[in-house]
């Protein structure tokens, strides 16, 4: 090999080396930034890409996340419609950080499971939740809507017949407690249905008088307007028991109701008052909160988590 050939090879190698160095000098550089002292929840180092040619930092996290084929973590709120589904969903997703919160008061009772909740070891995201808002049954809505609402005789009789399935005989303890409390006779479902039939017979009749007997029973006396005949008496109980599921697929809530009427100008208006129904509703929600805690083995709290 002559000297000229050697010189050509040497020149080519130098040019390649120079080109390689020039390229390396402009290529982005991966830099690891230590996070010591910047707070909890960070990895030991955070990678960034430094563009030497343009003297700028390139964000790697968005590029990496864009390439994910599934989410990095679970988040969002899953609403359910029954307590059973609520418990099943929690058991499917829970971990050692999960907790259950219960807002137990009317008008918006709800149970909220925060599956990635804060612990004593540190904060968590708190954004993966299961929500149960106690959907009300149509039957319960009807009783609440008509609570304290005056009804004429035909309307009240029809209401009792339409809701006969939600009337219940009192337990022995309920009878003794509420008859003593209200000084009224406790009605059975049969008593109320018989009352409804009597009221249907006397639609259009005038109320002649009302009598309270020593036994605690009340009577109203109906007389036909077009006759002078003696009116017929109907016994009116003072208390009855409503047994109705408040929530979809839930157990029935037992609520005492006081039966009332007003007589004005020979006309009678009927109404009932549910006794402390919000208390019985809250008691049911508290029981469901306790059941959810037992069946999921998670801590429960009466209240709401951060951000609702």
Legacy VTK file of the C-alpha trace (Angstrom):
# vtk DataFile Version 3.0
C-alpha trace
ASCII
DATASET POLYDATA
POINTS 308 float
0.000 0.000 0.000
1.484 3.350 -1.021
1.633 6.393 1.160
-1.209 8.125 -0.686
-3.662 5.317 0.108
-2.652 5.411 3.744
-3.216 9.147 3.847
-6.716 8.705 2.312
-7.714 6.130 4.967
-6.414 8.337 7.752
-8.341 11.324 6.425
-11.567 9.316 6.151
-11.216 8.042 9.726
-10.646 11.531 11.049
-13.664 12.850 9.175
-15.845 10.057 10.573
-14.612 10.704 14.087
-15.291 14.398 13.742
-18.803 13.660 12.440
-19.434 11.244 15.322
-18.327 13.802 17.893
-20.463 16.470 16.299
-23.533 14.208 16.380
-22.933 13.200 19.992
-22.619 16.811 20.950
-26.104 17.629 19.592
-27.984 14.445 20.630
-30.437 14.771 23.557
-29.035 13.495 26.834
-30.975 11.456 29.409
-30.509 13.048 32.837
-31.633 11.539 36.160
-32.760 14.175 38.666
-32.528 13.097 42.335
-35.634 13.863 44.453
-34.123 13.636 47.930
-35.718 16.210 50.225
-38.569 17.098 47.821
-41.269 15.270 49.812
-43.013 11.905 49.980
-44.565 10.072 47.063
-41.702 10.536 44.615
-39.309 7.943 43.180
-35.630 8.267 44.086
-34.880 9.795 40.662
-36.956 11.430 37.934
-35.768 11.120 34.307
-35.701 14.087 31.938
-34.377 14.422 28.383
-32.124 17.425 27.706
-32.034 18.708 24.122
-28.461 19.986 23.796
-28.945 21.488 20.370
-31.853 23.710 21.472
-30.913 23.955 25.121
-34.297 22.797 26.429
-35.798 20.060 28.634
-38.092 17.507 26.997
-40.894 16.096 29.231
-40.674 12.324 29.191
-43.706 11.549 31.386
-46.329 12.619 28.835
-44.568 10.669 26.094
-44.316 7.554 28.234
-47.960 7.805 29.391
-49.102 8.230 25.793
-47.628 4.817 25.035
-49.473 3.047 27.901
-51.807 0.262 26.878
-53.734 0.462 30.155
-54.131 3.138 32.875
-51.361 3.561 35.420
-53.936 3.384 38.264
-57.679 3.133 38.904
-59.732 6.276 39.355
-63.331 7.545 39.013
-66.689 7.065 40.773
-68.832 3.963 40.242
-72.503 4.520 41.282
-74.496 1.451 42.318
-78.217 1.031 43.032
-78.384 -1.620 45.757
-76.522 -2.330 48.979
-75.607 -5.812 47.750
-73.924 -4.437 44.616
-72.160 -1.842 46.746
-70.629 -4.518 48.985
-69.720 -6.749 46.023
-68.003 -3.886 44.196
-65.966 -2.942 47.269
-64.806 -6.522 47.765
-63.744 -6.612 44.104
-61.512 -3.497 44.326
-60.576 -2.865 47.967
-57.041 -2.841 49.380
-55.423 -2.002 52.721
-56.058 1.737 52.241
-59.828 1.524 51.597
-62.464 3.041 53.915
-66.259 3.601 53.929
-68.062 6.847 54.805
-71.773 7.236 55.484
-73.934 10.361 55.269
-76.902 9.103 57.267
-79.280 12.080 57.370
-82.175 13.028 55.110
-82.557 14.276 52.398
-79.409 12.851 50.775
-78.206 9.732 52.571
-75.327 7.961 50.849
-72.438 5.579 51.395
-69.078 6.430 49.807
-66.247 3.913 49.628
-62.873 5.537 48.964
-60.724 2.682 47.721
-57.414 4.600 47.755
-57.924 6.635 50.935
-55.300 8.295 53.129
-53.682 6.180 55.841
-51.416 6.819 58.792
-48.462 6.018 56.556
-49.200 8.903 54.199
-51.631 10.471 51.729
-53.171 8.673 48.773
-55.029 9.786 45.668
-58.582 9.510 47.129
-60.097 9.461 43.640
-61.279 5.862 43.182
-64.730 5.577 44.758
-67.930 3.549 44.872
-71.118 5.491 45.610
-74.460 4.203 46.918
-77.101 6.948 47.174
-80.000 4.838 48.514
-82.517 5.072 45.613
-85.997 5.408 47.129
-88.855 3.072 46.276
-92.003 4.506 44.720
-94.030 3.191 47.670
-91.916 5.086 50.198
-92.084 8.251 48.098
-95.887 8.008 48.092
-96.086 7.796 51.891
-93.715 10.738 52.324
-95.493 12.843 49.715
-98.911 12.437 51.368
-97.640 12.804 54.947
-99.794 15.476 56.620
-101.731 16.170 53.415
-105.489 16.630 53.866
-107.612 14.317 51.699
-111.307 14.162 51.098
-113.121 11.002 52.036
-113.007 9.292 48.646
-109.328 10.105 48.121
-108.341 8.838 51.559
-110.280 5.597 51.137
-108.615 5.010 47.770
-105.170 5.743 49.251
-105.630 3.127 51.989
-106.739 0.503 49.504
-103.895 1.203 47.071
-101.314 0.912 49.856
-102.856 -2.013 51.730
-99.713 -4.137 51.120
-97.663 -1.626 53.145
-99.885 -1.788 56.233
-98.746 -4.024 59.080
-100.127 -5.346 62.325
-98.201 -3.996 65.331
-95.877 -6.214 67.307
-96.849 -6.639 70.949
-94.152 -4.233 72.101
-95.121 -1.672 69.483
-98.777 -1.853 70.471
-98.122 -1.316 74.168
-95.538 1.422 73.607
-97.471 3.535 71.131
-100.918 3.082 72.626
-99.448 4.326 75.917
-97.589 7.171 74.180
-100.474 8.449 72.055
-103.394 7.299 74.220
-104.966 5.929 71.051
-106.119 2.546 69.808
-103.671 0.769 67.459
-105.275 -0.380 64.223
-104.559 -3.589 62.331
-104.525 -3.634 58.507
-107.995 -5.213 58.635
-109.235 -2.294 60.753
-107.958 0.225 58.227
-109.366 -1.589 55.223
-112.731 -1.874 56.965
-112.528 1.859 57.660
-111.829 2.511 53.971
-114.905 0.501 52.962
-117.051 2.381 55.480
-115.789 5.696 54.151
-116.657 4.698 50.595
-120.228 3.987 51.715
-120.551 7.407 53.317
-119.110 9.496 50.494
-121.456 12.463 50.125
-122.836 12.147 53.662
-122.520 14.852 56.282
-120.632 14.331 59.526
-122.998 14.872 62.396
-120.630 14.647 65.347
-117.436 13.181 66.706
-117.215 11.313 70.020
-114.178 10.190 72.015
-114.956 7.140 74.137
-113.320 6.237 77.447
-111.700 3.231 75.764
-109.571 5.547 73.638
-111.650 4.955 70.526
-113.098 7.766 68.468
-116.262 7.719 66.369
-117.690 9.933 63.695
-121.390 9.879 62.900
-122.554 10.156 59.315
-126.026 11.207 58.229
-127.504 11.420 54.734
-128.420 14.965 53.750
-131.812 14.062 52.298
-133.121 12.098 55.301
-133.699 12.689 58.955
-132.751 9.159 59.879
-130.293 8.355 62.623
-126.704 8.442 61.440
-124.316 5.458 61.552
-121.199 5.511 63.690
-117.756 4.476 62.455
-114.944 3.722 64.892
-111.723 5.579 64.086
-108.410 4.132 65.328
-105.685 6.565 66.315
-102.457 4.812 65.258
-101.426 2.354 62.555
-98.149 0.812 61.386
-96.578 1.349 57.969
-94.048 -1.285 56.891
-92.464 -0.282 53.594
-89.032 -0.766 51.967
-87.483 2.695 51.705
-84.680 1.662 49.328
-84.546 -0.548 46.238
-84.148 -4.214 47.217
-83.883 -3.166 50.867
-85.634 -4.409 53.990
-88.851 -2.756 55.144
-88.797 0.154 57.587
-91.526 0.181 60.239
-92.973 3.641 60.860
-95.883 4.385 63.207
-98.489 6.767 61.785
-101.139 8.792 63.601
-104.537 8.952 61.915
-106.242 12.345 62.091
-109.299 14.138 60.713
-110.835 17.594 60.758
-114.547 18.435 60.611
-115.620 21.752 59.133
-119.160 22.641 58.158
-120.251 19.039 58.093
-117.354 18.048 55.809
-114.506 15.806 56.955
-110.849 15.871 55.817
-108.526 12.972 56.575
-104.761 12.941 56.974
-102.010 10.954 58.650
-98.704 11.919 60.248
-95.743 9.555 60.092
-94.077 9.505 63.494
-90.362 10.445 63.335
-89.919 8.876 59.909
-86.573 10.658 59.358
-85.262 9.019 62.531
-86.260 5.544 61.313
-84.740 6.272 57.915
-81.452 7.344 59.474
-81.450 4.249 61.674
-81.795 2.095 58.543
-78.911 3.889 56.808
-76.738 3.440 59.916
-77.554 -0.283 59.894
-76.586 -0.526 56.218
-73.316 1.307 56.911
-72.550 -1.183 59.670
-73.450 -4.129 57.399
-71.179 -2.817 54.630
-68.306 -2.521 57.092
-68.814 -6.045 58.399
-69.096 -7.683 54.980
-66.107 -5.841 53.493
-63.977 -5.843 56.668
-63.240 -2.138 56.155
-63.322 0.740 58.673
-66.499 2.833 58.584
-67.059 6.481 59.466
-70.315 8.412 59.799
-69.608 11.488 57.713
-68.064 12.329 54.336
-64.533 12.031 52.937
-62.542 15.006 51.668
-64.143 16.596 48.573
-67.431 14.832 49.281
LINES 1 309
308 0 1 2 3 4 5 6 7 8 9 10 11 12 13 14 15 16 17 18 19 20 21 22 23 24 25 26 27 28 29 30 31 32 33 34 35 36 37 38 39 40 41 42 43 44 45 46 47 48 49 50 51 52 53 54 55 56 57 58 59 60 61 62 63 64 65 66 67 68 69 70 71 72 73 74 75 76 77 78 79 80 81 82 83 84 85 86 87 88 89 90 91 92 93 94 95 96 97 98 99 100 101 102 103 104 105 106 107 108 109 110 111 112 113 114 115 116 117 118 119 120 121 122 123 124 125 126 127 128 129 130 131 132 133 134 135 136 137 138 139 140 141 142 143 144 145 146 147 148 149 150 151 152 153 154 155 156 157 158 159 160 161 162 163 164 165 166 167 168 169 170 171 172 173 174 175 176 177 178 179 180 181 182 183 184 185 186 187 188 189 190 191 192 193 194 195 196 197 198 199 200 201 202 203 204 205 206 207 208 209 210 211 212 213 214 215 216 217 218 219 220 221 222 223 224 225 226 227 228 229 230 231 232 233 234 235 236 237 238 239 240 241 242 243 244 245 246 247 248 249 250 251 252 253 254 255 256 257 258 259 260 261 262 263 264 265 266 267 268 269 270 271 272 273 274 275 276 277 278 279 280 281 282 283 284 285 286 287 288 289 290 291 292 293 294 295 296 297 298 299 300 301 302 303 304 305 306 307
